Amino acid sequence: MIEAYKILEDTPERITYEYNALLTWGIFAALGMGLAGVFLGIFLLQVLCGIAMVIYLYIGFTKVNPINKKVRKALREGTLTMEGSKYSFQRPLRLTITHSNAE
């Protein structure tokens, strides 16, 4: 299965996640395929778009949501640093959460 985030570093001081840009571009491709299916009247493309969107939602709920909860918490605490872009394959989005000494 496609992983949404890859753990680059996991130490007691911090954890760094790297986002899989293929997910973002995959959903854009699926939406384009679905629109082409609507405009051209090709039902198969519409069905494939729907299946791709269901897979994307599954990945979102099972793989992305747990990490997003950690990211939101770190953002509130001020321990999150972000770099890169979720659209870039060259400089993908990297999220670094610095653990406080209290944990």
HUVENMO-V123165 format. One record per helix or strand. SS is the DSSP state (A for helix, B for strand). FROM is the first residue (numbers start at 0). TO is the last residue. If there is no record, write none. Layout:
ss: (SS & SS)
from: (FROM & FROM)
to: (TO & TO)
This chain:
ss: (B & B & A & A & B & B & B & B)
from: (4 & 13 & 20 & 42 & 79 & 84 & 91 & 93)
to: (9 & 18 & 39 & 76 & 82 & 84 & 91 & 97)
